[in-house]
Amino acid sequence: MKKIKIGGILEVRGLTLIKLLGIPNKPGYAGKLLEGLGDANINLHFVAESEDLQNHANITICVSTEDAQDALEIIEKQRHECKLATVDATPDITALTIYGPHFREKPAVCSRMCAALGKNNINIYGISTSISSICCLISEKNYNKAYKALLSTFELP
């Protein structure tokens, strides 16, 4: 299979994945939770939100591991006000991002990235896309194998 040309591969290592589950899916709740982190100067390296079958919002974020404890304490303080059902944290996460340009004109990019990781038995904990990038969250222990899988799938400049 022909490699797809991409602009490059970015990595952010040393992350903790935090799942915020069971939030009312109404205006303002996500903002309250994320605003507390921003006010504490905690950078969010990844954010994705979805709705579950019970119409609750579920938010996945990644923060640097050095900020994880502070982030969890801030979230815990807002837990009751935001009607947050569950908080779960997973350390030792790496964000691998491939970037464009023109991914909107290349429909196979996301599927190829996910397939390359899957063929190498690498679990994806979260996916986020934009017009020019695709980010997958993986376990830090799989970083080298994942990077090699991406190099075998995509052509770098």
C-alpha positions as a Markdown table, in Angstrom:
| # | Residue | x | y | z |
|---|---|---|---|---|
| 1 | Met | 0.0 | 0.0 | 0.0 |
| 2 | Lys | 1.3 | 3.4 | -0.9 |
| 3 | Lys | 2.4 | 5.7 | 1.9 |
| 4 | Ile | 0.3 | 8.9 | 2.4 |
| 5 | Lys | 2.4 | 12.1 | 2.5 |
| 6 | Ile | 2.1 | 14.0 | 5.8 |
| 7 | Gly | 3.8 | 17.1 | 7.2 |
| 8 | Gly | 5.2 | 15.4 | 10.2 |
| 9 | Ile | 4.7 | 13.6 | 13.5 |
| 10 | Leu | 4.5 | 15.4 | 16.9 |
| 11 | Glu | 4.7 | 13.8 | 20.3 |
| 12 | Val | 3.8 | 14.9 | 23.8 |
| 13 | Arg | 5.1 | 12.4 | 26.4 |
| 14 | Gly | 4.6 | 12.3 | 30.2 |
| 15 | Leu | 0.8 | 12.9 | 30.2 |
| 16 | Thr | -2.0 | 11.7 | 32.4 |
| 17 | Leu | -5.4 | 11.0 | 30.9 |
| 18 | Ile | -8.3 | 12.1 | 33.0 |
| 19 | Lys | -11.9 | 10.9 | 32.2 |
| 20 | Leu | -14.8 | 13.0 | 33.5 |
| 21 | Leu | -17.9 | 10.8 | 33.1 |
| 22 | Gly | -21.6 | 11.4 | 33.7 |
| 23 | Ile | -21.8 | 15.2 | 33.5 |
| 24 | Pro | -25.2 | 16.7 | 32.6 |
| 25 | Asn | -25.1 | 17.5 | 28.9 |
| 26 | Lys | -26.2 | 21.1 | 29.3 |
| 27 | Pro | -24.6 | 24.4 | 28.6 |
| 28 | Gly | -22.0 | 25.5 | 31.2 |
| 29 | Tyr | -20.9 | 22.3 | 32.9 |
| 30 | Ala | -17.9 | 21.6 | 30.6 |
| 31 | Gly | -16.9 | 25.3 | 30.9 |
| 32 | Lys | -17.0 | 25.2 | 34.7 |
| 33 | Leu | -14.8 | 22.1 | 34.9 |
| 34 | Leu | -12.3 | 23.3 | 32.3 |
| 35 | Glu | -12.2 | 26.9 | 33.6 |
| 36 | Gly | -10.9 | 25.8 | 37.0 |
| 37 | Leu | -8.0 | 24.1 | 35.3 |
| 38 | Gly | -7.3 | 27.1 | 33.1 |
| 39 | Asp | -7.4 | 29.4 | 36.2 |
| 40 | Ala | -4.8 | 27.2 | 37.8 |
| 41 | Asn | -2.6 | 27.5 | 34.7 |
| 42 | Ile | -2.9 | 23.8 | 33.9 |
| 43 | Asn | -2.5 | 23.2 | 30.1 |
| 44 | Leu | -4.8 | 20.8 | 28.4 |
| 45 | His | -2.8 | 18.8 | 25.8 |
| 46 | Phe | -5.9 | 16.9 | 24.7 |
| 47 | Val | -9.7 | 17.5 | 25.0 |
| 48 | Ala | -12.5 | 15.4 | 23.6 |
| 49 | Glu | -16.2 | 15.3 | 24.6 |
| 50 | Ser | -19.0 | 12.9 | 23.7 |
| 51 | Glu | -22.5 | 12.0 | 24.8 |
| 52 | Asp | -23.3 | 8.6 | 26.2 |
| 53 | Leu | -26.5 | 6.6 | 25.9 |
| 54 | Gln | -27.9 | 8.2 | 29.0 |
| 55 | Asn | -27.5 | 11.7 | 27.5 |
| 56 | His | -24.6 | 12.5 | 29.9 |
| 57 | Ala | -21.5 | 14.3 | 28.7 |
| 58 | Asn | -18.1 | 12.5 | 29.0 |
| 59 | Ile | -15.0 | 14.6 | 28.7 |
| 60 | Thr | -11.5 | 13.2 | 28.2 |
| 61 | Ile | -8.5 | 15.4 | 28.9 |
| 62 | Cys | -4.8 | 15.0 | 29.1 |
| 63 | Val | -2.5 | 17.1 | 31.4 |
| 64 | Ser | 1.2 | 16.8 | 32.1 |
| 65 | Thr | 1.8 | 14.2 | 34.8 |
| 66 | Glu | 3.4 | 16.9 | 36.9 |
| 67 | Asp | 0.0 | 18.8 | 36.9 |
| 68 | Ala | -2.2 | 15.7 | 37.3 |
| 69 | Gln | -2.5 | 15.8 | 41.1 |
| 70 | Asp | -3.4 | 19.5 | 41.1 |
| 71 | Ala | -5.9 | 18.9 | 38.2 |
| 72 | Leu | -7.6 | 16.1 | 40.1 |
| 73 | Glu | -7.9 | 18.2 | 43.2 |
| 74 | Ile | -9.5 | 21.1 | 41.3 |
| 75 | Ile | -11.9 | 18.7 | 39.6 |
| 76 | Glu | -12.8 | 17.1 | 42.9 |
| 77 | Lys | -13.6 | 20.5 | 44.3 |
| 78 | Gln | -16.1 | 21.1 | 41.4 |
| 79 | Arg | -17.5 | 17.5 | 41.4 |
| 80 | His | -20.7 | 18.2 | 43.3 |
| 81 | Glu | -21.5 | 21.5 | 41.6 |
| 82 | Cys | -20.9 | 20.0 | 38.2 |
| 83 | Lys | -22.8 | 16.8 | 39.1 |
| 84 | Leu | -19.8 | 14.7 | 37.9 |
| 85 | Ala | -20.4 | 11.0 | 38.4 |
| 86 | Thr | -17.0 | 9.5 | 37.9 |
| 87 | Val | -13.4 | 10.6 | 37.6 |
| 88 | Asp | -10.7 | 8.2 | 36.3 |
| 89 | Ala | -7.0 | 8.9 | 35.8 |
| 90 | Thr | -4.5 | 6.9 | 33.7 |
| 91 | Pro | -0.8 | 7.9 | 33.9 |
| 92 | Asp | 2.0 | 7.2 | 31.4 |
| 93 | Ile | 0.2 | 8.4 | 28.3 |
| 94 | Thr | 1.7 | 9.8 | 25.1 |
| 95 | Ala | -0.1 | 11.9 | 22.5 |
| 96 | Leu | 1.1 | 11.1 | 19.0 |
| 97 | Thr | -0.1 | 13.6 | 16.4 |
| 98 | Ile | 0.3 | 13.4 | 12.6 |
| 99 | Tyr | -0.3 | 16.7 | 10.8 |
| 100 | Gly | -1.1 | 17.8 | 7.3 |
| 101 | Pro | -1.5 | 19.9 | 5.3 |
| 102 | His | -4.9 | 19.2 | 3.6 |
| 103 | Phe | -6.1 | 16.3 | 5.6 |
| 104 | Arg | -9.7 | 17.2 | 4.6 |
| 105 | Glu | -8.7 | 16.2 | 1.1 |
| 106 | Lys | -7.2 | 12.8 | 2.3 |
| 107 | Pro | -10.0 | 10.7 | 3.7 |
| 108 | Ala | -7.8 | 7.7 | 4.4 |
| 109 | Val | -5.5 | 9.4 | 6.9 |
| 110 | Cys | -7.3 | 8.7 | 10.1 |
| 111 | Ser | -8.2 | 5.1 | 9.2 |
| 112 | Arg | -4.6 | 4.4 | 8.2 |
| 113 | Met | -3.2 | 5.8 | 11.5 |
| 114 | Cys | -5.7 | 3.8 | 13.5 |
| 115 | Ala | -5.1 | 0.6 | 11.5 |
| 116 | Ala | -1.3 | 1.0 | 11.8 |
| 117 | Leu | -1.5 | 1.2 | 15.5 |
| 118 | Gly | -4.1 | -1.7 | 15.7 |
| 119 | Lys | -2.0 | -4.0 | 13.6 |
| 120 | Asn | 0.8 | -3.5 | 16.1 |
| 121 | Asn | -1.5 | -4.3 | 19.0 |
| 122 | Ile | -1.4 | -0.7 | 20.3 |
| 123 | Asn | -4.6 | 0.4 | 22.1 |
| 124 | Ile | -5.8 | 3.9 | 21.4 |
| 125 | Tyr | -7.2 | 5.7 | 24.5 |
| 126 | Gly | -8.5 | 8.7 | 22.7 |
| 127 | Ile | -8.7 | 10.3 | 19.2 |
| 128 | Ser | -9.0 | 13.9 | 18.3 |
| 129 | Thr | -8.9 | 15.4 | 14.9 |
| 130 | Ser | -8.8 | 18.8 | 13.2 |
| 131 | Ile | -8.7 | 20.0 | 9.7 |
| 132 | Ser | -4.9 | 19.3 | 9.5 |
| 133 | Ser | -4.1 | 16.9 | 12.3 |
| 134 | Ile | -5.0 | 13.6 | 14.0 |
| 135 | Cys | -4.0 | 12.9 | 17.6 |
| 136 | Cys | -4.0 | 9.4 | 19.2 |
| 137 | Leu | -3.4 | 8.8 | 22.9 |
| 138 | Ile | -1.4 | 5.6 | 23.6 |
| 139 | Ser | 0.4 | 4.0 | 26.5 |
| 140 | Glu | 3.9 | 5.4 | 26.9 |
| 141 | Lys | 5.3 | 1.9 | 26.9 |
| 142 | Asn | 4.1 | 1.5 | 23.2 |
| 143 | Tyr | 5.7 | 4.8 | 22.0 |
| 144 | Asn | 8.6 | 3.3 | 20.0 |
| 145 | Lys | 6.5 | 0.6 | 18.4 |
| 146 | Ala | 3.8 | 3.2 | 17.5 |
| 147 | Tyr | 6.3 | 5.6 | 16.0 |
| 148 | Lys | 7.8 | 2.9 | 13.8 |
| 149 | Ala | 4.3 | 1.9 | 12.7 |
| 150 | Leu | 3.5 | 5.5 | 11.7 |
| 151 | Leu | 6.8 | 5.7 | 9.8 |
| 152 | Ser | 5.9 | 2.6 | 7.9 |
| 153 | Thr | 2.5 | 4.0 | 7.0 |
| 154 | Phe | 3.2 | 7.7 | 6.2 |
| 155 | Glu | 5.7 | 9.5 | 4.1 |
| 156 | Leu | 7.5 | 12.4 | 5.9 |
| 157 | Pro | 8.9 | 15.4 | 4.0 |
